[in-house]
Amino acid sequence: MNKRKKQRIAFAIFRLLSLVVVGILLWILGFIIYRGAGTISWEFLTSAPTDGMTGGGILPAIVGTLCLVAGSVLFAFPVGLMSGIYMNEYAGNGFVVKFIRVMTNNLGGIPSIVFGLFGMALFVNTFGFGDSIIAGSFTLGLLILPLIIRTTEEALKAIPQSFRSGSLALGASRFQTIVRVTLPMAFPNIVTGLILSIGRVSGETAPILFTVAAYFLPRLPHSIFDQVMALPYHLYVVATSGTDIEASRPIAYGTALTLIVIVLLMNLLAGLLRRYFGGKVKTD
C-alpha cells in the first residue's frame, strides 16, 4: 500500500469520526428540542415556578444563571488576562513561571465539586458572604480562571516576536507594546477562552450547590448577596425531586432547551466579538 492510499484511508477515518461526533451532537439537540419545544412559551420564560415546581415558569432560574455567568466572567477574565500577560510578557521562563504553569494546569483538572466546597469554606463562611450571588460568582470565577490564563498565554505566544521587537525599536515601552500591538492581535484568540469559559460556567451545578443555588425561590434577586435559582440546579431538582416527577418532566426538558439556547446565544455573541476584534486587527 502506497502513501497516497494510506493518506486517503486516514482522511476517510478522520472524516467518519467527525461525522459521528456531529451526528451525536445533532441527536442530542434533536432529542432535547423534540421533548422541550412544546413546553417553551412566553409565560414559561417570564413567570416564576408554582405548585412545587410542577407549574409556572423559570424566569428566576434564567436571571440567576445570567447573574452568575456575568459575575464569574467579570471576576475571572481581568485576573486571568493580566496573569497570562505577566507570565508571557514579563516573567520569562524561570522556575517560578514553570511552577505556576504546572499549578495552573493542576488547578484546571480539579473536580468542580471541590471548588464548591472551597467556595463554601472561603466565601460563604470565612468572608461571611453567605449563600449569595457574589459567593457563587467568585467560586465559578476560580473554576474558569486556569482556562482563561492558559488561553491568554497561548494567544500571546502565537504573536511573532518581530512585532514586539519592531515596536520597541520605534521607541515604545514594553507596556505600550503590549497595549497597542501584542494584546489587540491576540485578543481574538483570547475571546475563544472566554467562549469556553461561558459554556462551562453556564452548565455547572456542583459549585453553585454549595454557594448560591436555592431549591425553590420564586422571586428575582435584589442584590449580589441574595440567593438565586439557576438553570442547571433547577433542571436537576425538577428531574429528580418533587412529589410528581412525571408531571414535571416536560418542565425539565423545557429548562434544558432554554439552557442550551442561552449558551448558544452567549457563544454567538462572543463569536461576533471575536470576529469584530479580528477584523479590526486586519484593518489596522
Backbone as CSV, one residue per row, in Angstrom:
resi,resn,N_x,N_y,N_z,CA_x,CA_y,CA_z,C_x,C_y,C_z
1,MET,0.845,-1.195,0.000,0.000,0.000,0.000,0.885,1.252,0.000
2,ASN,0.667,2.101,-1.014,1.494,3.290,-1.105,1.017,4.379,-0.146
3,LYS,1.784,5.457,-0.094,1.492,6.531,0.853,0.184,7.237,0.537
4,ARG,-0.143,7.356,-0.760,-1.369,8.061,-1.118,-2.603,7.296,-0.638
5,LYS,-2.595,5.981,-0.768,-3.727,5.190,-0.285,-3.842,5.254,1.228
6,LYS,-2.701,5.201,1.918,-2.727,5.334,3.377,-3.301,6.686,3.792
7,GLN,-2.914,7.722,3.046,-3.413,9.055,3.367,-4.925,9.124,3.151
8,ARG,-5.415,8.550,2.072,-6.853,8.555,1.810,-7.615,7.790,2.879
9,ILE,-7.072,6.666,3.298,-7.732,5.883,4.349,-7.770,6.665,5.662
10,ALA,-6.637,7.295,5.988,-6.589,8.078,7.227,-7.582,9.234,7.179
11,PHE,-7.641,9.934,6.044,-8.587,11.054,5.914,-10.032,10.556,5.979
12,ALA,-10.290,9.391,5.403,-11.644,8.831,5.457,-12.042,8.495,6.894
13,ILE,-11.094,7.958,7.659,-11.378,7.640,9.060,-11.640,8.918,9.854
14,PHE,-10.797,9.923,9.635,-10.980,11.203,10.337,-12.326,11.828,9.981
15,ARG,-12.686,11.762,8.689,-13.961,12.326,8.244,-15.126,11.565,8.871
16,LEU,-15.005,10.258,8.955,-16.061,9.447,9.557,-16.223,9.761,11.039
17,LEU,-15.099,9.884,11.750,-15.169,10.211,13.175,-15.775,11.596,13.394
18,SER,-15.438,12.531,12.521,-16.019,13.879,12.627,-17.527,13.829,12.418
19,LEU,-17.958,13.054,11.434,-19.390,12.915,11.189,-20.098,12.251,12.356
20,VAL,-19.435,11.288,12.992,-20.027,10.629,14.170,-20.225,11.634,15.300
21,VAL,-19.202,12.464,15.524,-19.310,13.475,16.579,-20.447,14.449,16.285
22,VAL,-20.502,14.934,15.039,-21.576,15.853,14.659,-22.936,15.171,14.772
23,GLY,-22.996,13.901,14.380,-24.251,13.161,14.475,-24.727,13.012,15.914
24,ILE,-23.791,12.732,16.813,-24.164,12.612,18.234,-24.692,13.948,18.761
25,LEU,-24.007,15.038,18.392,-24.449,16.363,18.816,-25.844,16.673,18.287
26,LEU,-26.070,16.403,17.009,-27.379,16.673,16.424,-28.459,15.786,17.044
27,TRP,-28.100,14.554,17.388,-29.067,13.654,18.021,-29.476,14.171,19.396
28,ILE,-28.489,14.636,20.173,-28.792,15.182,21.494,-29.658,16.435,21.368
29,LEU,-29.264,17.338,20.462,-30.040,18.563,20.274,-31.451,18.253,19.784
30,GLY,-31.553,17.324,18.843,-32.870,16.947,18.334,-33.751,16.349,19.415
31,PHE,-33.171,15.520,20.267,-33.933,14.903,21.356,-34.456,15.967,22.320
32,ILE,-33.579,16.911,22.709,-33.994,17.963,23.638,-35.035,18.874,22.999
33,ILE,-34.835,19.226,21.731,-35.798,20.086,21.051,-37.148,19.389,20.921
34,TYR,-37.136,18.108,20.565,-38.385,17.359,20.410,-39.152,17.268,21.724
35,ARG,-38.416,17.051,22.812,-39.068,16.906,24.116,-39.428,18.246,24.755
36,GLY,-38.635,19.270,24.484,-38.825,20.510,25.230,-39.479,21.634,24.477
37,ALA,-39.558,21.551,23.138,-40.099,22.674,22.361,-41.551,22.951,22.716
38,GLY,-42.308,21.916,23.013,-43.716,22.107,23.344,-43.938,22.818,24.660
39,THR,-42.932,22.830,25.519,-43.064,23.490,26.825,-42.732,24.965,26.743
40,ILE,-41.885,25.351,25.787,-41.432,26.733,25.689,-42.589,27.633,25.276
41,SER,-42.797,28.679,26.049,-43.788,29.696,25.744,-43.367,30.981,26.433
42,TRP,-44.033,32.064,26.094,-43.703,33.336,26.721,-43.962,33.283,28.226
43,GLU,-45.054,32.641,28.612,-45.373,32.516,30.032,-44.328,31.666,30.754
44,PHE,-43.851,30.616,30.105,-42.845,29.746,30.708,-41.541,30.499,30.945
45,LEU,-41.198,31.406,30.049,-39.936,32.136,30.158,-40.019,33.368,31.049
46,THR,-41.216,33.837,31.339,-41.350,35.106,32.058,-42.090,34.998,33.384
47,SER,-42.370,33.794,33.856,-43.074,33.636,35.128,-42.259,32.779,36.080
48,ALA,-42.614,32.850,37.354,-41.928,32.083,38.389,-42.547,30.694,38.523
49,PRO,-41.805,29.724,39.039,-42.366,28.377,39.225,-43.456,28.367,40.292
50,THR,-44.407,27.477,40.125,-45.511,27.328,41.068,-45.802,25.852,41.286
51,ASP,-46.683,25.577,42.247,-47.154,24.204,42.504,-46.007,23.220,42.707
52,GLY,-45.073,23.600,43.563,-43.948,22.709,43.823,-43.096,22.455,42.604
53,MET,-42.976,23.467,41.735,-42.184,23.432,40.508,-42.743,22.482,39.462
54,THR,-44.018,22.117,39.583,-44.690,21.341,38.539,-45.490,22.241,37.607
55,GLY,-45.437,23.552,37.845,-46.143,24.508,37.008,-45.389,25.820,36.977
56,GLY,-45.953,26.778,36.255,-45.300,28.083,36.164,-44.135,28.065,35.200
57,GLY,-43.198,28.999,35.437,-42.076,29.139,34.521,-40.724,29.081,35.204
58,ILE,-39.725,29.624,34.528,-38.339,29.502,35.008,-37.610,30.840,34.980
59,LEU,-38.329,31.950,35.022,-37.673,33.253,34.957,-36.631,33.454,36.050
60,PRO,-36.904,33.133,37.328,-35.863,33.317,38.352,-34.604,32.511,38.069
61,ALA,-34.756,31.314,37.497,-33.582,30.496,37.182,-32.787,31.092,36.020
62,ILE,-33.485,31.661,35.035,-32.797,32.303,33.914,-32.007,33.509,34.400
63,VAL,-32.655,34.369,35.192,-31.982,35.563,35.703,-30.799,35.167,36.594
64,GLY,-30.988,34.150,37.437,-29.904,33.700,38.307,-28.715,33.184,37.525
65,THR,-28.967,32.427,36.463,-27.879,31.918,35.628,-27.117,33.049,34.957
66,LEU,-27.839,34.026,34.415,-27.182,35.161,33.767,-26.358,35.967,34.764
67,CYS,-26.876,36.130,35.983,-26.124,36.853,37.015,-24.831,36.130,37.363
68,LEU,-24.889,34.810,37.483,-23.704,34.037,37.839,-22.676,34.038,36.706
69,VAL,-23.145,33.932,35.477,-22.220,33.981,34.339,-21.532,35.335,34.269
70,ALA,-22.326,36.409,34.385,-21.746,37.754,34.321,-20.782,37.996,35.477
71,GLY,-21.165,37.592,36.687,-20.301,37.810,37.849,-18.998,37.045,37.763
72,SER,-19.064,35.794,37.333,-17.845,34.987,37.250,-16.906,35.507,36.170
73,VAL,-17.455,35.931,35.031,-16.617,36.456,33.949,-15.999,37.793,34.349
74,LEU,-16.763,38.654,35.010,-16.229,39.942,35.451,-15.089,39.769,36.452
75,PHE,-15.133,38.686,37.213,-14.054,38.414,38.164,-12.878,37.713,37.497
76,ALA,-13.139,36.665,36.729,-12.068,35.802,36.230,-11.362,36.374,35.008
77,PHE,-12.097,37.060,34.122,-11.476,37.495,32.872,-10.364,38.522,33.089
78,PRO,-10.580,39.600,33.866,-9.454,40.534,34.081,-8.277,39.891,34.795
79,VAL,-8.570,39.063,35.809,-7.483,38.409,36.556,-6.723,37.445,35.654
80,GLY,-7.450,36.634,34.898,-6.796,35.682,34.001,-6.034,36.368,32.891
81,LEU,-6.599,37.464,32.366,-5.922,38.205,31.303,-4.606,38.800,31.797
82,MET,-4.643,39.437,32.958,-3.419,40.046,33.492,-2.399,38.984,33.890
83,SER,-2.862,37.852,34.397,-1.942,36.772,34.758,-1.260,36.201,33.525
84,GLY,-2.033,35.985,32.460,-1.445,35.482,31.226,-0.453,36.451,30.623
85,ILE,-0.764,37.748,30.676,0.169,38.761,30.168,1.457,38.752,30.978
86,TYR,1.336,38.684,32.278,2.544,38.679,33.116,3.415,37.462,32.834
87,MET,2.789,36.292,32.748,3.558,35.070,32.570,4.255,35.025,31.212
88,ASN,3.634,35.593,30.182,4.228,35.502,28.848,5.113,36.689,28.512
89,GLU,4.780,37.873,29.009,5.481,39.076,28.577,6.522,39.575,29.575
90,TYR,6.383,39.231,30.841,7.257,39.808,31.860,8.086,38.768,32.616
91,ALA,7.500,37.611,32.893,8.130,36.700,33.859,9.282,35.891,33.289
92,GLY,9.353,35.724,31.977,10.414,34.892,31.419,10.093,33.414,31.528
93,ASN,11.147,32.583,31.563,10.959,31.129,31.614,11.677,30.508,32.809
94,GLY,11.688,31.211,33.916,12.350,30.701,35.102,11.565,29.630,35.819
95,PHE,12.112,29.192,36.947,11.486,28.123,37.731,10.122,28.540,38.255
96,VAL,9.997,29.790,38.665,8.732,30.264,39.237,7.615,30.183,38.213
97,VAL,7.877,30.616,36.988,6.860,30.587,35.940,6.472,29.151,35.600
98,LYS,7.467,28.275,35.499,7.165,26.864,35.218,6.318,26.262,36.334
99,PHE,6.641,26.623,37.572,5.866,26.129,38.714,4.430,26.643,38.655
100,ILE,4.269,27.923,38.290,2.921,28.489,38.182,2.134,27.792,37.079
101,ARG,2.800,27.501,35.958,2.112,26.802,34.862,1.659,25.412,35.294
102,VAL,2.502,24.698,35.997,2.126,23.359,36.472,0.949,23.452,37.423
103,MET,0.994,24.407,38.341,-0.092,24.575,39.302,-1.392,24.993,38.607
104,THR,-1.254,25.836,37.581,-2.441,26.251,36.833,-3.079,25.074,36.112
105,ASN,-2.256,24.241,35.492,-2.779,23.048,34.823,-3.438,22.096,35.819
106,ASN,-2.809,21.931,36.984,-3.402,21.072,38.005,-4.723,21.646,38.516
107,LEU,-4.764,22.968,38.645,-5.986,23.611,39.105,-7.120,23.396,38.109
108,GLY,-6.777,23.405,36.829,-7.793,23.179,35.810,-8.340,21.763,35.812
109,GLY,-7.622,20.810,36.406,-8.082,19.427,36.450,-8.811,19.037,37.718
110,ILE,-8.951,19.961,38.650,-9.642,19.658,39.904,-11.144,19.552,39.647
111,PRO,-11.819,18.547,40.189,-13.276,18.427,40.001,-14.019,19.652,40.510
112,SER,-15.101,19.980,39.840,-15.833,21.203,40.178,-16.433,21.152,41.576
113,ILE,-16.755,19.972,42.070,-17.341,19.887,43.403,-16.346,20.305,44.479
114,VAL,-15.046,20.114,44.198,-14.019,20.571,45.137,-14.012,22.091,45.186
115,PHE,-14.175,22.738,44.033,-14.301,24.197,44.017,-15.514,24.640,44.822
116,GLY,-16.591,23.860,44.743,-17.774,24.200,45.515,-17.525,24.157,47.008
117,LEU,-16.840,23.114,47.460,-16.517,23.006,48.885,-15.570,24.121,49.319
118,PHE,-14.590,24.439,48.462,-13.666,25.521,48.779,-14.394,26.857,48.836
119,GLY,-15.281,27.092,47.861,-16.041,28.331,47.852,-16.934,28.460,49.065
120,MET,-17.524,27.363,49.505,-18.361,27.405,50.696,-17.527,27.739,51.926
121,ALA,-16.333,27.135,52.030,-15.482,27.392,53.192,-14.937,28.807,53.197
122,LEU,-14.534,29.320,52.006,-13.887,30.635,51.947,-14.891,31.776,51.835
123,PHE,-15.699,31.746,50.789,-16.568,32.890,50.518,-17.834,32.896,51.371
124,VAL,-18.423,31.715,51.549,-19.678,31.655,52.303,-19.429,31.812,53.795
125,ASN,-18.458,31.047,54.332,-18.247,31.030,55.784,-17.196,32.041,56.248
126,THR,-15.965,31.959,55.698,-14.878,32.815,56.180,-15.139,34.293,55.880
127,PHE,-15.485,34.623,54.639,-15.741,36.010,54.273,-17.135,36.482,54.684
128,GLY,-17.982,35.567,55.064,-19.314,35.936,55.537,-20.285,36.371,54.461
129,PHE,-20.065,35.970,53.207,-20.985,36.347,52.144,-22.290,35.565,52.219
130,GLY,-22.248,34.404,52.861,-23.424,33.544,52.888,-23.702,32.959,51.518
131,ASP,-24.804,32.237,51.391,-25.210,31.721,50.085,-25.711,32.893,49.256
132,SER,-24.913,33.316,48.303,-25.217,34.556,47.591,-24.620,34.529,46.195
133,ILE,-25.045,35.510,45.394,-24.546,35.626,44.024,-23.049,35.880,44.013
134,ILE,-22.578,36.729,44.922,-21.159,37.063,44.928,-20.307,35.848,45.298
135,ALA,-20.773,35.037,46.243,-20.037,33.819,46.615,-20.013,32.827,45.450
136,GLY,-21.163,32.631,44.792,-21.207,31.723,43.651,-20.385,32.226,42.479
137,SER,-20.392,33.551,42.248,-19.629,34.112,41.133,-18.132,33.961,41.355
138,PHE,-17.668,34.229,42.572,-16.246,34.061,42.858,-15.824,32.593,42.725
139,THR,-16.676,31.683,43.182,-16.357,30.260,43.080,-16.275,29.820,41.622
140,LEU,-17.252,30.228,40.813,-17.217,29.883,39.395,-16.068,30.588,38.684
141,GLY,-15.731,31.799,39.147,-14.592,32.503,38.571,-13.289,31.754,38.793
142,LEU,-13.109,31.210,39.989,-11.921,30.397,40.261,-11.904,29.147,39.394
143,LEU,-13.080,28.613,39.108,-13.177,27.398,38.304,-12.671,27.625,36.882
144,ILE,-12.995,28.780,36.297,-12.613,29.030,34.902,-11.317,29.827,34.780
145,LEU,-10.751,30.247,35.895,-9.536,31.051,35.855,-8.374,30.336,35.157
146,PRO,-8.094,29.064,35.426,-6.989,28.391,34.718,-7.171,28.378,33.208
147,LEU,-8.408,28.186,32.759,-8.668,28.157,31.318,-8.368,29.505,30.681
148,ILE,-8.761,30.591,31.316,-8.516,31.922,30.765,-7.025,32.241,30.770
149,ILE,-6.334,31.858,31.836,-4.888,32.112,31.907,-4.151,31.392,30.787
150,ARG,-4.439,30.101,30.618,-3.742,29.328,29.602,-4.085,29.813,28.189
151,THR,-5.356,30.161,27.964,-5.751,30.652,26.646,-5.059,31.970,26.329
152,THR,-4.993,32.869,27.318,-4.322,34.150,27.116,-2.840,33.952,26.822
153,GLU,-2.218,33.071,27.586,-0.787,32.836,27.400,-0.499,32.249,26.021
154,GLU,-1.294,31.279,25.593,-1.074,30.667,24.280,-1.354,31.656,23.153
155,ALA,-2.361,32.513,23.340,-2.661,33.514,22.313,-1.518,34.506,22.169
156,LEU,-0.908,34.893,23.274,0.222,35.823,23.220,1.463,35.156,22.640
157,LYS,1.654,33.867,22.913,2.798,33.151,22.355,2.730,33.067,20.834
158,ALA,1.505,33.080,20.298,1.339,32.950,18.850,1.718,34.215,18.093
159,ILE,1.888,35.333,18.802,2.281,36.578,18.142,3.782,36.547,17.881
160,PRO,4.223,36.743,16.652,5.665,36.699,16.342,6.449,37.730,17.156
161,GLN,7.639,37.349,17.548,8.488,38.230,18.344,8.908,39.472,17.557
162,SER,8.876,39.375,16.248,9.292,40.515,15.426,8.390,41.738,15.634
163,PHE,7.118,41.516,15.940,6.215,42.641,16.193,6.627,43.379,17.468
164,ARG,7.012,42.624,18.472,7.458,43.250,19.718,8.767,44.006,19.481
165,SER,9.686,43.361,18.762,10.985,43.998,18.503,10.822,45.275,17.690
166,GLY,9.935,45.246,16.699,9.713,46.433,15.892,9.115,47.576,16.689
167,SER,8.167,47.251,17.572,7.562,48.284,18.406,8.586,48.885,19.362
168,LEU,9.403,48.032,19.979,10.428,48.535,20.895,11.472,49.366,20.152
169,ALA,11.794,48.969,18.921,12.782,49.709,18.138,12.288,51.099,17.767
170,LEU,10.975,51.262,17.671,10.402,52.564,17.352,10.265,53.465,18.573
171,GLY,10.685,52.984,19.730,10.695,53.810,20.918,9.567,53.550,21.891
172,ALA,8.697,52.583,21.603,7.605,52.277,22.525,8.143,51.489,23.719
173,SER,7.511,51.681,24.862,7.879,50.909,26.049,7.266,49.520,25.950
174,ARG,7.657,48.654,26.866,7.100,47.301,26.864,5.591,47.337,27.120
175,PHE,5.175,48.194,28.032,3.745,48.302,28.338,2.974,48.811,27.124
176,GLN,3.509,49.833,26.447,2.854,50.348,25.244,2.803,49.296,24.147
177,THR,3.843,48.496,24.040,3.862,47.422,23.049,2.769,46.404,23.329
178,ILE,2.588,46.052,24.588,1.550,45.083,24.948,0.168,45.647,24.661
179,VAL,-0.066,46.910,25.059,-1.393,47.509,24.932,-1.737,47.819,23.481
180,ARG,-0.765,48.313,22.717,-1.038,48.798,21.356,-0.814,47.740,20.275
181,VAL,0.041,46.756,20.529,0.416,45.808,19.475,0.028,44.372,19.835
182,THR,0.631,43.856,20.904,0.502,42.433,21.198,-0.916,42.040,21.587
183,LEU,-1.486,42.761,22.547,-2.810,42.396,23.047,-3.909,42.516,21.988
184,PRO,-3.976,43.582,21.193,-5.006,43.628,20.142,-4.911,42.486,19.141
185,MET,-3.685,42.067,18.808,-3.527,40.972,17.857,-3.934,39.631,18.464
186,ALA,-3.706,39.483,19.760,-4.018,38.213,20.418,-5.452,38.133,20.917
187,PHE,-6.138,39.268,20.971,-7.449,39.295,21.620,-8.482,38.378,20.956
188,PRO,-8.536,38.266,19.629,-9.499,37.322,19.045,-9.345,35.902,19.567
189,ASN,-8.111,35.444,19.755,-7.906,34.100,20.309,-8.179,34.060,21.808
190,ILE,-7.967,35.165,22.498,-8.287,35.218,23.924,-9.786,35.075,24.131
191,VAL,-10.565,35.656,23.211,-12.020,35.555,23.311,-12.470,34.101,23.199
192,THR,-11.702,33.267,22.505,-12.034,31.842,22.429,-12.064,31.222,23.817
193,GLY,-11.095,31.573,24.646,-11.104,31.096,26.025,-12.305,31.605,26.790
194,LEU,-12.710,32.834,26.498,-13.904,33.388,27.139,-15.148,32.606,26.739
195,ILE,-15.234,32.222,25.468,-16.375,31.437,24.999,-16.446,30.100,25.724
196,LEU,-15.311,29.418,25.814,-15.281,28.132,26.518,-15.631,28.306,27.990
197,SER,-15.189,29.390,28.582,-15.470,29.653,29.995,-16.957,29.869,30.224
198,ILE,-17.586,30.632,29.343,-19.020,30.880,29.471,-19.801,29.578,29.367
199,GLY,-19.415,28.730,28.426,-20.093,27.451,28.281,-19.973,26.579,29.513
200,ARG,-18.792,26.587,30.130,-18.607,25.753,31.321,-19.357,26.315,32.524
201,VAL,-19.301,27.624,32.715,-19.978,28.237,33.859,-21.483,28.026,33.775
202,SER,-22.032,28.140,32.570,-23.478,28.056,32.406,-24.037,26.708,32.835
203,GLY,-23.249,25.654,32.690,-23.762,24.325,32.974,-23.303,23.709,34.277
204,GLU,-22.541,24.433,35.093,-22.030,23.863,36.340,-23.113,23.815,37.417
205,THR,-23.153,22.700,38.122,-24.135,22.522,39.197,-23.474,22.404,40.557
206,ALA,-22.400,21.628,40.653,-21.773,21.361,41.959,-21.291,22.617,42.674
207,PRO,-20.579,23.544,41.999,-20.101,24.728,42.735,-21.222,25.594,43.279
208,ILE,-22.287,25.790,42.493,-23.376,26.649,42.959,-24.238,25.962,43.993
209,LEU,-24.179,24.641,44.031,-24.959,23.900,45.024,-24.553,24.275,46.441
210,PHE,-23.256,24.564,46.649,-22.741,24.875,47.983,-22.686,26.373,48.266
211,THR,-22.862,27.207,47.249,-22.566,28.625,47.441,-23.710,29.578,47.140
212,VAL,-24.678,29.180,46.319,-25.668,30.178,45.913,-27.036,29.594,45.577
213,ALA,-27.088,28.399,45.016,-28.331,27.896,44.439,-29.392,27.634,45.501
214,ALA,-30.614,28.060,45.203,-31.765,27.818,46.073,-32.640,26.744,45.455
215,TYR,-33.235,25.913,46.317,-34.095,24.827,45.844,-35.360,25.394,45.204
216,PHE,-35.987,26.322,45.888,-37.233,26.912,45.381,-37.302,28.348,45.867
217,LEU,-37.108,29.292,44.956,-37.078,30.714,45.307,-37.737,31.497,44.171
218,PRO,-39.077,31.546,44.173,-39.808,32.139,43.040,-39.830,33.662,43.054
219,ARG,-38.665,34.269,43.122,-38.561,35.727,43.036,-37.197,36.091,42.463
220,LEU,-37.069,37.305,41.993,-35.825,37.761,41.407,-34.904,38.328,42.481
221,PRO,-33.590,38.230,42.288,-32.657,38.778,43.286,-32.671,40.303,43.294
222,HIS,-32.374,40.868,44.455,-32.334,42.320,44.605,-30.916,42.844,44.812
223,SER,-29.985,41.977,45.194,-28.604,42.400,45.402,-27.696,41.207,45.177
224,ILE,-26.382,41.468,45.185,-25.411,40.397,44.968,-25.291,39.485,46.187
225,PHE,-25.961,39.829,47.273,-25.900,38.998,48.472,-27.157,38.138,48.626
226,ASP,-27.958,38.058,47.579,-29.161,37.222,47.596,-28.857,35.847,47.012
227,GLN,-29.615,34.860,47.470,-29.605,33.563,46.806,-30.385,33.653,45.510
228,VAL,-30.111,32.740,44.598,-30.855,32.695,43.338,-31.074,31.242,42.939
229,MET,-32.067,31.053,42.107,-32.203,29.790,41.404,-31.317,29.839,40.161
230,ALA,-30.895,28.685,39.680,-30.058,28.603,38.483,-30.540,27.446,37.626
231,LEU,-30.436,27.609,36.327,-30.984,26.612,35.404,-30.409,25.213,35.598
232,PRO,-29.077,25.030,35.757,-28.577,23.662,35.925,-29.128,22.973,37.179
233,TYR,-29.125,23.693,38.299,-29.630,23.096,39.534,-31.141,22.916,39.469
234,HIS,-31.835,23.870,38.859,-33.281,23.740,38.701,-33.619,22.515,37.852
235,LEU,-32.843,22.293,36.808,-33.050,21.119,35.959,-32.864,19.836,36.761
236,TYR,-31.827,19.796,37.575,-31.578,18.619,38.418,-32.724,18.389,39.393
237,VAL,-33.188,19.451,40.033,-34.252,19.330,41.026,-35.543,18.859,40.375
238,VAL,-35.890,19.477,39.252,-37.145,19.127,38.590,-37.128,17.691,38.080
239,ALA,-35.964,17.243,37.611,-35.871,15.909,37.016,-35.753,14.790,38.042
240,THR,-35.333,15.109,39.275,-35.062,14.037,40.240,-35.821,14.161,41.546
241,SER,-36.415,15.314,41.838,-37.067,15.517,43.122,-38.526,15.886,42.922
242,GLY,-39.201,16.133,44.028,-40.593,16.542,43.961,-41.539,15.383,44.149
243,THR,-42.793,15.710,44.286,-43.813,14.688,44.543,-44.336,14.047,43.272
244,ASP,-44.224,14.729,42.159,-44.742,14.213,40.899,-43.718,14.458,39.806
245,ILE,-42.768,13.536,39.693,-41.680,13.718,38.740,-42.188,13.673,37.306
246,GLU,-43.140,12.795,37.025,-43.646,12.676,35.661,-44.329,13.956,35.208
247,ALA,-45.039,14.618,36.131,-45.722,15.862,35.772,-44.733,16.981,35.488
248,SER,-43.585,16.928,36.151,-42.585,17.983,35.964,-41.569,17.640,34.881
249,ARG,-41.669,16.461,34.260,-40.708,16.074,33.235,-40.698,17.021,32.032
250,PRO,-41.864,17.480,31.521,-41.811,18.461,30.427,-41.092,19.744,30.812
251,ILE,-41.250,20.164,32.079,-40.552,21.365,32.531,-39.044,21.134,32.517
252,ALA,-38.625,19.913,32.857,-37.199,19.590,32.836,-36.642,19.704,31.425
253,TYR,-37.346,19.168,30.445,-36.871,19.266,29.063,-36.919,20.713,28.565
254,GLY,-37.943,21.455,28.956,-38.005,22.864,28.584,-36.869,23.665,29.195
255,THR,-36.527,23.349,30.449,-35.408,24.010,31.111,-34.096,23.679,30.406
256,ALA,-33.916,22.416,30.039,-32.698,22.010,29.330,-32.574,22.727,27.989
257,LEU,-33.681,22.821,27.260,-33.649,23.508,25.970,-33.340,24.990,26.147
258,THR,-33.915,25.604,27.170,-33.640,27.016,27.438,-32.174,27.232,27.765
259,LEU,-31.605,26.351,28.572,-30.191,26.464,28.929,-29.305,26.334,27.699
260,ILE,-29.618,25.398,26.827,-28.836,25.223,25.605,-28.916,26.470,24.724
261,VAL,-30.112,27.022,24.594,-30.282,28.218,23.759,-29.511,29.400,24.340
262,ILE,-29.553,29.566,25.661,-28.818,30.662,26.300,-27.315,30.513,26.059
263,VAL,-26.806,29.287,26.222,-25.375,29.054,25.990,-25.014,29.339,24.532
264,LEU,-25.866,28.893,23.598,-25.600,29.143,22.183,-25.620,30.638,21.873
265,LEU,-26.558,31.371,22.461,-26.633,32.807,22.216,-25.410,33.528,22.772
266,MET,-24.979,33.140,23.978,-23.794,33.776,24.553,-22.547,33.422,23.757
267,ASN,-22.447,32.184,23.274,-21.316,31.816,22.432,-21.350,32.583,21.103
268,LEU,-22.556,32.775,20.560,-22.690,33.542,19.319,-22.259,34.981,19.529
269,LEU,-22.670,35.566,20.651,-22.271,36.942,20.953,-20.757,37.050,21.114
270,ALA,-20.161,36.098,21.821,-18.711,36.112,21.984,-18.008,35.878,20.646
271,GLY,-18.600,35.024,19.805,-18.021,34.806,18.484,-18.061,36.056,17.615
272,LEU,-19.162,36.807,17.692,-19.243,38.078,16.959,-18.213,39.071,17.485
273,LEU,-18.016,39.057,18.812,-16.990,39.917,19.401,-15.613,39.524,18.902
274,ARG,-15.366,38.230,18.817,-14.077,37.743,18.317,-13.872,38.159,16.870
275,ARG,-14.917,38.040,16.056,-14.805,38.431,14.650,-14.585,39.933,14.513
276,TYR,-15.250,40.698,15.377,-15.095,42.156,15.328,-13.650,42.563,15.600
277,PHE,-13.070,42.021,16.671,-11.691,42.373,17.011,-10.720,41.823,15.970
278,GLY,-11.026,40.613,15.434,-10.168,40.072,14.393,-10.162,40.940,13.147
279,GLY,-11.335,41.426,12.732,-11.404,42.310,11.582,-10.749,43.650,11.833
280,LYS,-10.847,44.124,13.061,-10.227,45.395,13.405,-8.702,45.310,13.336
281,VAL,-8.178,44.164,13.775,-6.727,43.968,13.715,-6.250,43.940,12.275
282,LYS,-7.001,43.241,11.384,-6.613,43.168,9.972,-6.685,44.540,9.305
283,THR,-7.732,45.304,9.697,-7.885,46.640,9.122,-6.747,47.570,9.532
284,ASP,-6.408,47.499,10.836,-5.314,48.347,11.328,-3.976,47.924,10.715
